[in-house]
Each structure stands twice: as C-alpha cells, then as structure tokens.
Amino acid sequence: MDTHQKKHSIYEFLNKKGVPHLFGYLKRIIIFLCIICNCLPTPFLEASQLNSITSAIIISVPIKPYVDAADGATEFLNKHNLIAEKYFLSDYDGKLDKLIEIFDHRRINACIAIGPEAARFLWDRYPQMSMVKVYAMVLHPEKVIQGQTGCFGVSLNVPIQKQIQIYKKTLPNIKNIGLIFDPINNSEFAEDAINVGRSMGIDIILLKVKTRKDIPIVLERNWKRMDCLWLIPDKTVISESIIKYIIKQSITHQIPVIGYNRFFYDSGAAVSLVYSYEKIGKQAGRMMIKLGNDKFCDSVIPAYDLLLNEEVLNTLSIPFTK
C-alpha cells in the first residue's frame, strides 16, 4: 500500500470514529475562550510596566503623617509586585536639579507625591501626561496644583456634607454648632457649612475672629447660643496651647468639642475625625495603578477614623451613638 492509500485509509478510520466532530468541538471551545478572555476586565499593571526602575514616591518632608502615608503606599504597591523608591524633597533643598537628574536618569514614569511641596514639584516639573502622577496628603490641591489638567489624588478634604452627617448621627441631640474661624482663611468653608447645615436641620453659628486675642471674647459671647463647638484647620485659631484652652473652656461650659486629629482627642475633644495616614497612602497606591491602566480614576474621600471620647461625653451627659 503506497503512502497516499495509507493516508486515505487513516482518514476513513478517523471519519468513522467521529473525530472530525471532535475537532469541530475543540475549535468552538477555543473561539469561546478567546471571546471570554477579551471580555475580562483589564488587570492591574504588571511589574514590568511599573517597577523599581520607573516608579517613585516623593515626600515633602520627613514628618510622621507623611512617612506613614508613604509606608501605606509602599505596602500596597509591594502586594502587587511593584516597588517604588522613596525620596524626601527636603533632602534636595537648593539642589532640585540633582533630584530631576535622578528621575530623568532612572526614567521615572509613575510617581506618588506626598505633601503639597512634593505635589507642586512633580506637576511643575512633569506637566506632561506621559507620567502617571498621584498626589496625597494635600489639603487644597486646587490651590497647590494650578492650571493643570489630569490631576488625580487623595486630598485631606472630607466633604462638608459628609462631616455634618457624621456629627449629626454621632451626636443626635446637637442642633446648634458653633464654628470658630478667621474669615480670611475659611470664609468659603463657613458659607458652605451654613448651607449644608441648614439643609440637614443644623444651625451653624459663625464665630469669626481676626486674631487669637479675639478667641476668648467671641467664645464668651456665644456659649449660650451653641450646644457644640466645631474646630477646623485655621492658622489663626489653631495651636496646641489654644486648642487646650478652648477645650478646657468648652468643658467648663458643658459644650462638647469636635476636632480633627488625635491631639484634639487626647486634649479632651468629645469627637475627633482623624485621618488614617497609612490608609490614605494605600488609596494613593491603588489610584496610581488604576491610572496606569485606565488613564482615569474616580475621586475618593480620604480614609479616616472617628474617635469618640466616651469619658468626656458621659461627663457632659451628652447622648451619642457609635
């Protein structure tokens, strides 16, 4: 039997066994798998796309909140097989050209900037969209990064509506909240707080001060008008000694204080909305990867913890919910 006859005989054998149908089924399965693979969502960036050579974290100054945020970002990126080298901007004071040289030499194409100074440096030096840039721990990013498009990151701004919702839920009997501030620093915040509070049945009482000497006078005039005092970031009002003074006076007048970091809580504030710096760093890391994949990501509220000083609340006989 010649070779042609052998091939023909084999084909007839396979045809009798239904093997062509098997081949057809296999072909359909392969096509189906290809369709499914194309429909799957884009995975996180591979390490080959963002690695220790091309990614970095730049930190304004080596203070604990910034370092904690950087550690959080590092931990998150490491879990996705990404390594980002850390640089402190303060180490290059007066010699930014050296830092730029390092970035250019290592072809950094993805970076997290922690703190306003680091964010300003990153966007000023690398305005192009070719670098994936994310900021974190910036109070007013729109003021720090001006005239730029495609700015993404985790600010230190919890929306006013969210804050008042939290305080109303936590202190359900509170109806009149005193807000102490310098109009030069926080007039816009105060106006927004009035409008949001009104829509939620809360009366925001504006306690305006121009200097720190005004604080005792303004408070004394308004103790009876409020059943809670809200302290916000304001360079005229806030210092360690003034915080302790205000909280002491508030407790004397049976008024709970709302603060915004651990120091307020430790000083006797009844409620403190405390940023979780490490979690904020993880949010920034997640955002960097998302931007690398999709070139866009949704804004997020910075991670925080709500600390209730139950001892103070019970002492003041203030009802509260956890």
C-alpha positions as semicolon CSV with decimal commas, in nm:
position;residue;x (nm);y (nm);z (nm)
1;M;0,000;0,000;0,000
2;D;0,151;0,334;-0,104
3;T;0,163;0,644;0,111
4;H;-0,147;0,801;-0,049
5;Q;-0,353;0,490;0,018
6;K;-0,233;0,479;0,383
7;K;-0,340;0,842;0,441
8;H;-0,678;0,774;0,280
9;S;-0,732;0,466;0,499
10;I;-0,641;0,659;0,816
11;Y;-0,883;0,938;0,721
12;E;-1,163;0,686;0,665
13;F;-1,090;0,531;1,008
14;L;-1,098;0,867;1,185
15;N;-1,412;0,967;0,998
16;K;-1,588;0,652;1,115
17;K;-1,490;0,727;1,476
18;G;-1,634;1,079;1,458
19;V;-1,301;1,253;1,513
20;P;-1,384;1,543;1,274
21;H;-1,670;1,625;1,507
22;L;-1,422;1,629;1,795
23;F;-1,205;1,874;1,604
24;G;-1,512;2,090;1,549
25;Y;-1,590;2,094;1,918
26;L;-1,233;2,186;2,004
27;K;-1,244;2,471;1,754
28;R;-1,564;2,606;1,911
29;I;-1,415;2,584;2,261
30;I;-1,105;2,776;2,153
31;I;-1,317;3,050;1,995
32;F;-1,533;3,073;2,310
33;L;-1,227;3,105;2,536
34;C;-1,088;3,382;2,318
35;I;-1,413;3,576;2,345
36;I;-1,422;3,533;2,724
37;C;-1,061;3,650;2,762
38;N;-1,132;3,962;2,560
39;C;-1,429;4,042;2,783
40;L;-1,237;4,016;3,109
41;P;-1,151;4,347;3,284
42;T;-0,803;4,486;3,245
43;P;-0,581;4,354;3,525
44;F;-0,357;4,567;3,746
45;L;-0,038;4,684;3,584
46;E;0,227;4,417;3,558
47;A;0,555;4,468;3,740
48;S;0,723;4,504;3,403
49;Q;0,520;4,819;3,343
50;L;0,573;4,986;3,682
51;N;0,877;4,865;3,871
52;S;1,160;4,986;4,093
53;I;1,332;5,145;3,795
54;T;1,039;5,354;3,677
55;S;0,826;5,430;3,985
56;A;0,889;5,650;4,287
57;I;0,737;5,813;4,594
58;I;0,842;6,169;4,668
59;I;0,773;6,305;5,017
60;S;0,774;6,674;5,108
61;V;0,940;6,643;5,449
62;P;1,013;6,352;5,686
63;I;0,725;6,406;5,931
64;K;0,529;6,113;6,073
65;P;0,198;6,164;5,886
66;Y;0,379;6,182;5,550
67;V;0,605;5,888;5,634
68;D;0,304;5,680;5,743
69;A;0,128;5,762;5,414
70;A;0,441;5,665;5,219
71;D;0,462;5,336;5,410
72;G;0,098;5,265;5,327
73;A;0,158;5,331;4,958
74;T;0,469;5,115;4,962
75;E;0,287;4,827;5,130
76;F;0,004;4,839;4,877
77;L;0,237;4,853;4,577
78;N;0,454;4,571;4,712
79;K;0,147;4,348;4,735
80;H;0,108;4,400;4,361
81;N;0,475;4,324;4,292
82;L;0,559;4,691;4,240
83;I;0,849;4,864;4,410
84;A;0,877;5,242;4,435
85;E;1,186;5,414;4,568
86;K;1,133;5,694;4,822
87;Y;1,280;6,043;4,800
88;F;1,246;6,328;5,050
89;L;1,213;6,659;4,872
90;S;1,366;6,834;5,173
91;D;1,691;6,644;5,113
92;Y;1,726;6,830;4,784
93;D;1,662;7,182;4,913
94;G;1,859;7,414;4,688
95;K;1,961;7,129;4,460
96;L;1,643;7,019;4,287
97;D;1,841;6,975;3,968
98;K;2,002;6,674;4,130
99;L;1,664;6,515;4,201
100;I;1,547;6,590;3,848
101;E;1,863;6,431;3,716
102;I;1,793;6,116;3,920
103;F;1,435;6,099;3,795
104;D;1,539;6,151;3,434
105;H;1,829;5,906;3,457
106;R;1,605;5,634;3,604
107;R;1,325;5,719;3,362
108;I;1,065;5,756;3,634
109;N;0,725;5,731;3,470
110;A;0,498;5,684;3,772
111;C;0,515;5,877;4,097
112;I;0,317;5,946;4,413
113;A;0,373;6,291;4,566
114;I;0,302;6,312;4,938
115;G;0,253;6,662;5,075
116;P;0,188;6,994;4,896
117;E;0,551;7,076;4,825
118;A;0,611;6,739;4,663
119;A;0,291;6,772;4,457
120;R;0,387;7,120;4,337
121;F;0,733;7,000;4,237
122;L;0,600;6,696;4,049
123;W;0,336;6,882;3,847
124;D;0,559;7,182;3,775
125;R;0,849;6,969;3,658
126;Y;0,649;6,699;3,478
127;P;0,332;6,860;3,341
128;Q;0,308;6,613;3,056
129;M;0,056;6,329;3,072
130;S;0,320;6,068;2,993
131;M;0,399;6,030;3,365
132;V;0,141;5,875;3,595
133;K;0,115;6,126;3,882
134;V;-0,085;6,098;4,204
135;Y;-0,086;6,336;4,500
136;A;-0,170;6,254;4,861
137;M;-0,191;6,443;5,191
138;V;-0,268;6,776;5,024
139;L;-0,529;6,996;5,194
140;H;-0,626;7,217;4,898
141;P;-0,488;7,052;4,580
142;E;-0,664;7,302;4,353
143;K;-0,452;7,579;4,509
144;V;-0,129;7,379;4,507
145;I;-0,160;7,245;4,150
146;Q;-0,288;7,539;3,948
147;G;-0,356;7,549;3,576
148;Q;-0,302;7,176;3,534
149;T;-0,526;6,911;3,383
150;G;-0,543;6,546;3,469
151;C;-0,477;6,595;3,840
152;F;-0,569;6,293;4,049
153;G;-0,502;6,211;4,411
154;V;-0,620;6,184;4,770
155;S;-0,671;6,521;4,934
156;L;-0,722;6,591;5,303
157;N;-1,070;6,725;5,239
158;V;-1,366;6,535;5,379
159;P;-1,672;6,696;5,217
160;I;-1,864;6,928;5,449
161;Q;-2,185;6,737;5,389
162;K;-2,015;6,413;5,493
163;Q;-1,873;6,573;5,806
164;I;-2,203;6,719;5,922
165;Q;-2,378;6,389;5,851
166;I;-2,125;6,214;6,075
167;Y;-2,158;6,466;6,358
168;K;-2,539;6,469;6,339
169;K;-2,552;6,090;6,355
170;T;-2,295;6,069;6,634
171;L;-2,445;6,349;6,846
172;P;-2,816;6,323;6,763
173;N;-2,930;6,598;7,004
174;I;-2,697;6,860;6,860
175;K;-2,884;7,136;6,675
176;N;-2,659;7,444;6,702
177;I;-2,292;7,405;6,609
178;G;-2,052;7,691;6,669
179;L;-1,781;7,720;6,403
180;I;-1,479;7,928;6,506
181;F;-1,262;8,057;6,221
182;D;-1,082;8,351;6,062
183;P;-1,278;8,473;5,756
184;I;-0,953;8,536;5,571
185;N;-0,875;8,165;5,590
186;N;-1,213;7,991;5,585
187;S;-1,495;8,219;5,470
188;E;-1,588;7,987;5,181
189;F;-1,590;7,683;5,409
190;A;-1,812;7,868;5,658
191;E;-2,067;7,970;5,393
192;D;-2,083;7,617;5,260
193;A;-2,126;7,483;5,614
194;I;-2,420;7,717;5,674
195;N;-2,599;7,599;5,359
196;V;-2,530;7,231;5,415
197;G;-2,623;7,253;5,781
198;R;-2,950;7,429;5,702
199;S;-3,046;7,154;5,457
200;M;-2,990;6,899;5,735
201;G;-3,166;7,084;6,014
202;I;-2,846;7,206;6,177
203;D;-2,781;7,572;6,257
204;I;-2,416;7,669;6,202
205;I;-2,324;7,964;6,423
206;L;-2,032;8,161;6,280
207;L;-1,773;8,264;6,538
208;K;-1,547;8,500;6,344
209;V;-1,206;8,601;6,478
210;K;-0,932;8,811;6,323
211;T;-0,659;8,744;6,580
212;R;-0,604;8,493;6,858
213;K;-0,682;8,763;7,111
214;D;-1,039;8,764;6,980
215;I;-1,099;8,399;7,070
216;P;-1,190;8,435;7,443
217;I;-1,419;8,731;7,372
218;V;-1,604;8,564;7,084
219;L;-1,649;8,242;7,278
220;E;-1,779;8,419;7,587
221;R;-2,043;8,596;7,378
222;N;-2,167;8,274;7,219
223;W;-2,156;7,991;7,473
224;K;-2,531;8,006;7,532
225;R;-2,610;8,004;7,160
226;M;-2,444;7,674;7,081
227;D;-2,457;7,318;7,206
228;C;-2,140;7,207;7,026
229;L;-1,814;7,371;6,909
230;W;-1,651;7,274;6,579
231;L;-1,279;7,335;6,527
232;I;-1,140;7,323;6,173
233;P;-0,789;7,376;6,029
234;D;-0,726;7,751;6,061
235;K;-0,382;7,900;6,116
236;T;-0,524;8,194;6,313
237;V;-0,717;7,977;6,557
238;I;-0,519;7,656;6,588
239;S;-0,214;7,597;6,805
240;E;-0,152;7,337;7,075
241;S;-0,193;7,587;7,360
242;I;-0,509;7,742;7,211
243;I;-0,665;7,400;7,147
244;K;-0,614;7,307;7,511
245;Y;-0,755;7,641;7,625
246;I;-1,065;7,619;7,403
247;I;-1,140;7,259;7,502
248;K;-1,098;7,338;7,872
249;Q;-1,334;7,635;7,845
250;S;-1,583;7,429;7,645
251;I;-1,596;7,153;7,904
252;T;-1,644;7,417;8,175
253;H;-1,949;7,542;7,983
254;Q;-2,078;7,186;7,919
255;I;-2,011;7,217;7,545
256;P;-1,861;6,921;7,354
257;V;-1,585;6,997;7,103
258;I;-1,543;6,844;6,758
259;G;-1,180;6,821;6,643
260;Y;-0,987;6,678;6,352
261;N;-0,684;6,487;6,476
262;R;-0,556;6,272;6,760
263;F;-0,426;6,570;6,956
264;F;-0,780;6,707;6,989
265;Y;-0,899;6,371;7,122
266;D;-0,611;6,348;7,369
267;S;-0,683;6,706;7,482
268;G;-1,046;6,631;7,564
269;A;-1,242;6,682;7,241
270;A;-1,563;6,480;7,250
271;V;-1,544;6,377;6,884
272;S;-1,244;6,377;6,652
273;L;-1,235;6,291;6,284
274;V;-0,884;6,152;6,249
275;Y;-0,721;6,085;5,916
276;S;-0,574;5,738;5,870
277;Y;-0,248;5,832;5,701
278;E;-0,138;5,479;5,619
279;K;-0,476;5,403;5,458
280;I;-0,453;5,728;5,260
281;G;-0,119;5,607;5,126
282;K;-0,282;5,280;5,021
283;Q;-0,557;5,478;4,847
284;A;-0,287;5,668;4,654
285;G;-0,115;5,343;4,557
286;R;-0,440;5,197;4,430
287;M;-0,507;5,516;4,235
288;M;-0,164;5,508;4,070
289;I;-0,223;5,156;3,942
290;K;-0,573;5,245;3,826
291;L;-0,443;5,549;3,636
292;G;-0,172;5,341;3,476
293;N;-0,439;5,107;3,341
294;D;-0,727;5,338;3,254
295;K;-0,577;5,691;3,243
296;F;-0,864;5,797;3,471
297;C;-0,995;5,724;3,819
298;D;-1,273;5,849;4,042
299;S;-1,202;6,083;4,332
300;V;-1,207;5,933;4,682
301;I;-1,274;6,061;5,031
302;P;-0,955;6,034;5,238
303;A;-0,959;5,742;5,481
304;Y;-1,041;5,841;5,837
305;D;-1,138;5,705;6,177
306;L;-1,394;5,863;6,409
307;L;-1,276;5,878;6,770
308;L;-1,538;5,915;7,040
309;N;-1,421;6,033;7,380
310;E;-1,683;5,846;7,580
311;E;-1,545;5,963;7,912
312;V;-1,593;6,328;7,815
313;L;-1,935;6,266;7,658
314;N;-2,057;6,084;7,968
315;T;-1,918;6,356;8,194
316;L;-2,109;6,619;7,995
317;S;-2,420;6,394;7,982
318;I;-2,423;6,419;7,601
319;P;-2,616;6,138;7,425
320;F;-2,415;5,975;7,149
321;T;-2,426;5,683;6,909
322;K;-2,132;5,474;6,795
